Amino acid sequence: MGTTGTPTDIGHAVAWLCSDYARLIIGCDLVVDGGARAKNFAYTPATPADLAGPAPLIPLDL
């Protein structure tokens, strides 16, 4: 995707794994890296400004 992930992105993946939507998952490699492993682009950490502020809420029931 060409962007650097944030701790919030990891938190959303963890929240999904803890939800009922992932109830049948018992083991997998869940890579939350925006496609970096697939595209092999250099990792650049997010700036502190990108990490500041509360995490946005994402509704799971759409």
OpenMM code with the backbone's topology and positions (N, CA, C; nanometers):
from openmm import Vec3, app, unit

residues = "MET GLY THR THR GLY THR PRO THR ASP ILE GLY HIS ALA VAL ALA TRP LEU CYS SER ASP TYR ALA ARG LEU ILE ILE GLY CYS ASP LEU VAL VAL ASP GLY GLY ALA ARG ALA LYS ASN PHE ALA TYR THR PRO ALA THR PRO ALA ASP LEU ALA GLY PRO ALA PRO LEU ILE PRO LEU ASP LEU".split()
positions = [
    Vec3(0.0819, -0.1186, 0.0000),
    Vec3(0.0000, 0.0000, 0.0000),
    Vec3(0.0871, 0.1262, 0.0000),
    Vec3(0.2158, 0.1103, 0.0234),
    Vec3(0.3064, 0.2227, 0.0161),
    Vec3(0.3010, 0.3183, 0.1334),
    Vec3(0.2483, 0.2776, 0.2457),
    Vec3(0.2401, 0.3640, 0.3629),
    Vec3(0.2903, 0.2885, 0.4847),
    Vec3(0.3297, 0.3622, 0.5847),
    Vec3(0.3783, 0.3020, 0.7074),
    Vec3(0.2616, 0.2815, 0.8031),
    Vec3(0.2576, 0.1653, 0.8634),
    Vec3(0.1528, 0.1368, 0.9596),
    Vec3(0.1799, 0.2055, 1.0925),
    Vec3(0.0779, 0.2117, 1.1739),
    Vec3(0.0881, 0.2719, 1.3062),
    Vec3(0.0478, 0.1680, 1.4106),
    Vec3(0.0753, 0.1935, 1.5372),
    Vec3(0.0282, 0.1015, 1.6413),
    Vec3(-0.1231, 0.0822, 1.6392),
    Vec3(-0.1958, 0.1831, 1.5939),
    Vec3(-0.3412, 0.1709, 1.5825),
    Vec3(-0.3787, 0.0601, 1.4843),
    Vec3(-0.3029, 0.0471, 1.3755),
    Vec3(-0.3305, -0.0579, 1.2779),
    Vec3(-0.3145, -0.1961, 1.3418),
    Vec3(-0.2123, -0.2122, 1.4235),
    Vec3(-0.1923, -0.3389, 1.4947),
    Vec3(-0.3071, -0.3613, 1.5924),
    Vec3(-0.3480, -0.2541, 1.6611),
    Vec3(-0.4583, -0.2648, 1.7565),
    Vec3(-0.5877, -0.3087, 1.6912),
    Vec3(-0.6146, -0.2591, 1.5714),
    Vec3(-0.7361, -0.3010, 1.5005),
    Vec3(-0.7303, -0.4498, 1.4655),
    Vec3(-0.6133, -0.4977, 1.4257),
    Vec3(-0.5993, -0.6405, 1.3950),
    Vec3(-0.6204, -0.7247, 1.5208),
    Vec3(-0.5659, -0.6802, 1.6328),
    Vec3(-0.5830, -0.7523, 1.7593),
    Vec3(-0.7292, -0.7504, 1.8024),
    Vec3(-0.7940, -0.6348, 1.7891),
    Vec3(-0.9361, -0.6256, 1.8256),
    Vec3(-1.0204, -0.7192, 1.7408),
    Vec3(-0.9889, -0.7290, 1.6123),
    Vec3(-1.0633, -0.8203, 1.5257),
    Vec3(-1.0402, -0.9651, 1.5676),
    Vec3(-0.9146, -1.0000, 1.5980),
    Vec3(-0.8862, -1.1372, 1.6401),
    Vec3(-0.9574, -1.1719, 1.7710),
    Vec3(-0.9803, -1.0729, 1.8564),
    Vec3(-1.0491, -1.0961, 1.9838),
    Vec3(-1.2008, -1.0938, 1.9698),
    Vec3(-1.2508, -1.0592, 1.8530),
    Vec3(-1.3949, -1.0485, 1.8333),
    Vec3(-1.4547, -1.1825, 1.7892),
    Vec3(-1.5868, -1.1861, 1.7853),
    Vec3(-1.6569, -1.3060, 1.7404),
    Vec3(-1.6373, -1.3321, 1.5911),
    Vec3(-1.5965, -1.2300, 1.5158),
    Vec3(-1.5743, -1.2484, 1.3726),
    Vec3(-1.4583, -1.3438, 1.3449),
    Vec3(-1.3677, -1.3572, 1.4374),
    Vec3(-1.2523, -1.4443, 1.4195),
    Vec3(-1.2631, -1.5695, 1.5065),
    Vec3(-1.3842, -1.6078, 1.5419),
    Vec3(-1.4029, -1.7173, 1.6370),
    Vec3(-1.3539, -1.8529, 1.5873),
    Vec3(-1.3451, -1.8728, 1.4577),
    Vec3(-1.3009, -2.0015, 1.4058),
    Vec3(-1.1522, -2.0040, 1.3712),
    Vec3(-1.0832, -1.8952, 1.3928),
    Vec3(-0.9397, -1.8908, 1.3632),
    Vec3(-0.8641, -1.9440, 1.4833),
    Vec3(-0.7874, -2.0502, 1.4609),
    Vec3(-0.7123, -2.1099, 1.5707),
    Vec3(-0.5620, -2.0976, 1.5512),
    Vec3(-0.5194, -2.0523, 1.4362),
    Vec3(-0.3768, -2.0334, 1.4144),
    Vec3(-0.3496, -1.9844, 1.2740),
    Vec3(-0.2729, -1.8789, 1.2637),
    Vec3(-0.2366, -1.8245, 1.1333),
    Vec3(-0.1247, -1.7225, 1.1519),
    Vec3(-0.0605, -1.6865, 1.0429),
    Vec3(0.0345, -1.5762, 1.0423),
    Vec3(-0.0402, -1.4552, 0.9905),
    Vec3(-0.0706, -1.3625, 1.0778),
    Vec3(-0.1410, -1.2420, 1.0386),
    Vec3(-0.0379, -1.1302, 1.0278),
    Vec3(-0.0077, -1.0911, 0.9062),
    Vec3(0.0936, -0.9887, 0.8811),
    Vec3(0.0227, -0.8565, 0.8583),
    Vec3(0.0486, -0.7599, 0.9459),
    Vec3(-0.0125, -0.6276, 0.9358),
    Vec3(0.1000, -0.5306, 0.9003),
    Vec3(0.1327, -0.5254, 0.7719),
    Vec3(0.2450, -0.4414, 0.7294),
    Vec3(0.2149, -0.3615, 0.6035),
    Vec3(0.0893, -0.3544, 0.5637),
    Vec3(0.0521, -0.2745, 0.4472),
    Vec3(0.1100, -0.3244, 0.3168),
    Vec3(0.1463, -0.4501, 0.3102),
    Vec3(0.2006, -0.5067, 0.1881),
    Vec3(0.3518, -0.4965, 0.1767),
    Vec3(0.4199, -0.4537, 0.2821),
    Vec3(0.5656, -0.4365, 0.2762),
    Vec3(0.6356, -0.5686, 0.2469),
    Vec3(0.5890, -0.6770, 0.3042),
    Vec3(0.6527, -0.8067, 0.2802),
    Vec3(0.6368, -0.8483, 0.1343),
    Vec3(0.5218, -0.8195, 0.0775),
    Vec3(0.4960, -0.8584, -0.0611),
    Vec3(0.5704, -0.7693, -0.1599),
    Vec3(0.5813, -0.6412, -0.1311),
    Vec3(0.6425, -0.5471, -0.2245),
    Vec3(0.7889, -0.5193, -0.1941),
    Vec3(0.8349, -0.5583, -0.0751),
    Vec3(0.9738, -0.5384, -0.0334),
    Vec3(1.0164, -0.3930, -0.0359),
    Vec3(0.9279, -0.3002, 0.0054),
    Vec3(0.9716, -0.1613, 0.0135),
    Vec3(1.0363, -0.1382, 0.1491),
    Vec3(1.1236, -0.0398, 0.1566),
    Vec3(1.1972, -0.0120, 0.2799),
    Vec3(1.1013, 0.0357, 0.3881),
    Vec3(1.1228, -0.0106, 0.5082),
    Vec3(1.0392, 0.0289, 0.6215),
    Vec3(1.0872, 0.1622, 0.6763),
    Vec3(0.9957, 0.2564, 0.6882),
    Vec3(1.0246, 0.3854, 0.7495),
    Vec3(0.9242, 0.4051, 0.8619),
    Vec3(0.9711, 0.4185, 0.9851),
    Vec3(0.8765, 0.4350, 1.0961),
    Vec3(0.7903, 0.5600, 1.0796),
    Vec3(0.6703, 0.5540, 1.1340),
    Vec3(0.5790, 0.6677, 1.1294),
    Vec3(0.6328, 0.7806, 1.2154),
    Vec3(0.5999, 0.9017, 1.1782),
    Vec3(0.6419, 1.0172, 1.2565),
    Vec3(0.5576, 1.0261, 1.3833),
    Vec3(0.6099, 1.0889, 1.4885),
    Vec3(0.5308, 1.1027, 1.6117),
    Vec3(0.3973, 1.1729, 1.5885),
    Vec3(0.3903, 1.2641, 1.4926),
    Vec3(0.2641, 1.3328, 1.4645),
    Vec3(0.1585, 1.2355, 1.4123),
    Vec3(0.2010, 1.1333, 1.3395),
    Vec3(0.1070, 1.0339, 1.2880),
    Vec3(0.0558, 0.9423, 1.3979),
    Vec3(0.1304, 0.9326, 1.5083),
    Vec3(0.0939, 0.8419, 1.6159),
    Vec3(0.0145, 0.9106, 1.7261),
    Vec3(0.0067, 1.0433, 1.7234),
    Vec3(-0.0589, 1.1171, 1.8306),
    Vec3(-0.2100, 1.1122, 1.8176),
    Vec3(-0.2758, 1.1247, 1.9319),
    Vec3(-0.4210, 1.1328, 1.9328),
    Vec3(-0.4867, 0.9997, 1.9646),
    Vec3(-0.6153, 1.0046, 1.9939),
    Vec3(-0.6876, 0.8807, 2.0269),
    Vec3(-0.7086, 0.7945, 1.9023),
    Vec3(-0.7209, 0.6675, 1.9250),
    Vec3(-0.7458, 0.5744, 1.8168),
    Vec3(-0.8896, 0.5910, 1.7674),
    Vec3(-0.9102, 0.5950, 1.6356),
    Vec3(-1.0457, 0.6075, 1.5844),
    Vec3(-1.1245, 0.4769, 1.6063),
    Vec3(-1.2512, 0.4898, 1.6299),
    Vec3(-1.3362, 0.3730, 1.6479),
    Vec3(-1.3844, 0.3244, 1.5119),
    Vec3(-1.3749, 0.1951, 1.4911),
    Vec3(-1.4223, 0.1357, 1.3671),
    Vec3(-1.5345, 0.0389, 1.4016),
    Vec3(-1.6545, 0.0655, 1.3538),
    Vec3(-1.7658, -0.0256, 1.3833),
    Vec3(-1.7464, -0.1582, 1.3096),
    Vec3(-1.7706, -0.2672, 1.3803),
    Vec3(-1.7559, -0.3991, 1.3192),
    Vec3(-1.8850, -0.4461, 1.2544),
    Vec3(-1.9978, -0.3977, 1.3008),
    Vec3(-2.1261, -0.4371, 1.2436),
    Vec3(-2.1679, -0.3324, 1.1406),
    Vec3(-2.1514, -0.3654, 1.0145),
    Vec3(-2.1870, -0.2691, 0.9095),
    Vec3(-2.3166, -0.3056, 0.8449),
] * unit.nanometer
topology = app.Topology()
chain = topology.addChain("A")
for resn in residues:
    res = topology.addResidue(resn, chain)
    for name in ("N", "CA", "C"):
        topology.addAtom(name, app.Element.getBySymbol(name[0]), res)
